[in-house]
Structure formats: structure tokens, C-alpha cells
């Protein structure tokens, strides 16, 4: 433990990790040295940020451009009444500081777009996607896959959630191997109209945080190559395989997407389509952040 160079308070804080054979001093050091980017400080981002900070992930990047609203508090557990009207990145950073002052928080007050995502993910060891729309979800997949940055995906809707991890290895699939393009606009209702069970993002976000920690310490099997589906109403989990597709437009043998600028990230996230440059108004959404 002396190699960790931790003070007595830190040795106490992380003692339950350090005494574990599968984590130990080396695993805790890996966590303290890790740099993880969390996209979204909302429903999924809240438990992800909470548990990664508690675990001692040394550098946490938090990207979000929204403000805290009263309706968020039903599920976004790192924000409180006094935070309503504040930027979520500021509220999240204050929460982390109170929970674990060891953590270096990098605030990215922005909406993730093709013109900033490559610079945003650069230097991070792992990305956790807790965003709330298909356009950003496909953008994160394409950028991370092209850059070889491993990432976790999660989404929630009403009583259901899904989680997977894409390790970025040569034999690993990506999100487009499962869903080459987003469903047509309007086919999937958003949670502002359909609702979401308040505790659901806690379950799904904790699964994403677990995947992140396992990846960092190099222990166990992640969900790379499979998708875990959770039905909270029936309390059932189901895991399905995600085969790597030879014809995948991003990670296949002859990829059509070689840059995030090859795609219009709007309703369909299709290749070589025209449309509004911003592409935000017509996105079908499954809530993962808000």
C-alpha cells in the first residue's frame, strides 16, 4: 500500500477496495490514475458520477449544457432543490467535491456536436454515454469507435433500460453493428410525454459505473459484445449477443464512415444525408440524461 502514496484519510476511504484481492492497491491506483468522461449529468449521469467519484476515479470529465429543473429531481440524485436553475455541470462538480475531494473534475459546459467531440474525448481513458437522444448516441459511437476509445452506452424508457460496453478492440462490435441507423422520427416517444420510473436510471447508471470500474481495474467480463436489457416492471434481465458486422459502416471491413463529418447527426443518423447543420430539433429521444 505504500506505493499508493496515500494519506491516512485516503487509506481509510478506499480500504474496502484495497483489501479486495481483485482490486487491491494496484486496482485502486489504476482508479486514481484514470480519466473518465461522463456525457450527461442527468438521469444516468447522476449515479454514474456519484459512484465513480466515490470509487476514486481520479479525473472525472462532465459534459452537459442543461440547467437543473424541478422535474429532474425525481431521478437525478446528485442535484437538489437549491440547484434548480443552476448549470448541471456546476451542481455536479459541487456534489463530487463534497463527496470526495480527491477527484479532479473537468467541467465541459457544452452540447456534444461533431465539431467538438473529437477534441472532447481526446485524452480520456473511457467514455460513459448518458445522453438522451439518438443523434448524440450515434455521434458518440462513431467518434469513440474511430478513435479507439472504449465507452459504455446506456438508455432508459418508462420501466426499461439497456446497457452495453464497447471495448474498441479489433474484434469488438459497435452500436451501429446492432442499430445501423436510428428509427424514423416520431416512432419512439420521449420520456417527457411517456415518463420514466424514477429509480430506473439509478439501476442502469450503476451498471454503467460498474462496467467502467471493471474496465479500469482489468477484472471480470464486461458487456463488450452483448447488450443487457432490464425490465424493472417484471424484474427481469436479458442479455443478447451483438455480433460484429463485416458490413458495419463504422467498424466493418469497408467502412463508409471514416469521420464524424461523414454523417448528418439528425433524425436518422444516416450516412451522406443533407439537412440542418445543427440537427437537434427533430431527434427522436430515449431519455438517458434528462
N, C-alpha and C positions, 0 to 999 in steps of 0.2 A: 504493500500500500504506500510505502514511502515514495515510490516512483511517481505516484499521482500528484505529489506536492500539494496536498490538500490541508487546509487548516482544520482544527478540531470540529468546528461547526459543520464544515463540508463532509468530513468523515462520518459525522452523525447523520447528516441529511441523507447521504447516499448509502448508508450502512446496509440497508436491506438489498441493495443491488450488489454491493461489494462482497457480501457473504454468500452470494449465489454462485455455484460452480459454473453456470452457463453465462454469467455476466462477469462477476469478479472485478478486480482492479483494472484489468485490460479493457473490459467492456465499458466500464464507467468512464475511463479515459477516452475511449472512442466516442462516447456520447458527448463528453465535454468538448471534444475537438470538432464535432460535427457541425455542419452548417446546413440548415434545412429551411426551405422556403415554403410558407403556407399561403396558398392563394385563397383568399376569402377569410374574413373574421366574423362570419355569421354562424348559421346553424351547425354546420360541420366544422368550420374553422374553430369555433369556441372550444369544444372538447379536445380537438387536436392540439391547439395552442396550450390549453391547460395541462394536458398530460405530457406533452413534450417538454414543456418548461419544468414541470415537476420532476421529470426523469433526468434532467440535467443536460439537455441538448444545448450546447454552449452558445450557438448563434442561431437565432430564430428570425428569419425574414418574414414580415407580414405585409401582404399586398391587398389593399381594399380601398375603394374610393367612396364608400357609402357612409351615411351617418346613422347613429343608433336611433331607432324608433321604438315607441312603446310596445307595438305589436311584436317586436323582436324578442322581448324579454320572456316570452312563453317558452323559449328554447335556447336562446343564445346566452349561455350561462356565465360568460365572463363579463357581461355588461349589466349595469344596474340602473335603477331609476334616475340617479344623478347623472348618468351618462347620456340620457336622451338628448339628442341634438348635437352630441359630440361626434367627431370622426371616429369610426370604429378602430382605425389603426392606433389612435391616441388612447382610447379606452382599453384596447387590448394590451398595449405596451404598459400602461399603468397597472393592469391586472398582473402581468408577468413580473413586474418589478416587485410588487407586494408578495407574490407567491415565491419567487426565487431570484434574489438579487444577483446571483451568479450569471444570469442569462444576458447576453448581448442582443438586444432587439434592434433590428433594422426595419424602420418603417418605410413602406413604399405606398404612398398615398396616390394611387393611380388605378385606372381601369386597364386591365391587361389587353393589349392590342398587338397586331402583327408588327407595328413599328417600334415596340418596346420590349417584347417578350424575350428576344434573344439576349439582349443586354441584361434583362431582369434575372434570368435563370443562370447566367454565367457565374461560375464560382461556387454555386451551391452543390452540395453532395446529393441532395434528394429534394424532390418537389412533392408537396401534398396538395392535390387539387380538391378544394372545397367550393368551387364556383357553382353558379346557379343557372347556366344556360348552355345550350348545345354549341353555340359559336365559340365560346371560350373553351369549352371542353375539348373540342376538336383542335383548336389552336394550341392548347397545352400539349395535347398528344403529339401533334406534328412537330412542334418546336423541341420538345424533350426527346422524342424519338430520333430526330435528325441530329441533335446534339449529343446523343448518347447519355442523357441524364435520366436516371431511374425516377419513377414517380408513382404515386398512389392516386387512384381515382375512387371517388365515392359520390353517390347521389341518393336522394330521398324523395318520397312522394306518398302522402297520406300515411299508410301503415307499412310501406315497403321501402327497402333500401338495397343498395348493391355496392360492393366493394371489390376492387382488384388492385394488383400491383403490376407494373410493367418495369422489368428489371433493365431493359435496354440491351440485353445480350444478343448475340448474333442469332440465336435460336428462339428468342422471346417474341411473342406477338405484340401488337399494339392495339389501341382502341379501334382503329379502322379495320383490323382483321375481323372484329366482331360486328361492328356497325360501320360499313364503308362511308355512308353519308347519313346525315340526320333525317328524321322523319319530316314529312311536309309540315309547313307552318299550320298551327291550329290543331294538329292531330293529338298532341299531348297537352292537356290543360296544365296551367301553372298552379302553384300552391297558394297563391293569393286568392284564387277562386275555389280550389278544391280542398285546401287545408293540409295540415301535416300534424301528426301526433307529436306533441312537444318533446317527449323523451326519445323519439326515434333518432334524431341526429346525434344524441349522446351515444347511442349504441353504435351507429355507423362510424361516427367520428373516432370513437375509442378503438374500433377495429383498424381504422386507418393509422392511428397513432401507434398501435401495436405492430402493424406491418413496418412502419418507419423505424421503430426501435430495433426490431429483429434484423432489418436490413443493415442498420448501422453496426450492431454488435456481431453480425455474421452468424447468428444462431437460428436454428429451426428452418422450416419451409415457409416461404412467402406464397402469396396467391399468384405469383407470376405464372401465366399460362392457364389461369382459371378465374372465373367470376363467382363470388359468393353472394347469393341472394338471401335476403332476410325478410320474412313476413311476420311482423310483430303481432298481428291480429291472431294468427294461428300458432305463433311462437315456433316457426319452422325455419330452418336454414337449408339451402340447397346450393350445391356447388357444381358448376358446369365448366367443361373444358373450353378454352379459347385456342383453337389451333392456329398456328402461324400460317398465313395465306401466302402462297407464292405470288399471287396476283395483287397483293395489298398495294395500294397506291403510295404508301409511305415506306414500309419495311420489306416489300416484296422484292422479287428478283429484278424487276424492271420498273422501279418506282416512277410514278408520274409526278409526285410531289418531291421536289428537291429543295424547296424553300417555302417558308410560310407565306411568301408573297405570290406563290402559285395558286393560292386558294382565295376565294371570296368568302370570308367567315361571316355568313349571314344565315338565312333560314336553313339552307340545305348543307352548307359547308362543303359544297361540291368543288371539283377542280375546274379551273378555267371558266368561271361564270362571271358575268358582269353584274353591276348593281351599285348600290350606295356604298361608298367607301367605309362609312362607319359600321354599317351592318348590325345595328343594335335594336332597332325598333320592331323587327318582325321575328325575332328569335323565339321559337317555342322553348319553354323552360321546364326543367325539373328542378325543384328547389334543392340546393345543397348549401348555399351560403345564406340567403335570406329566409 
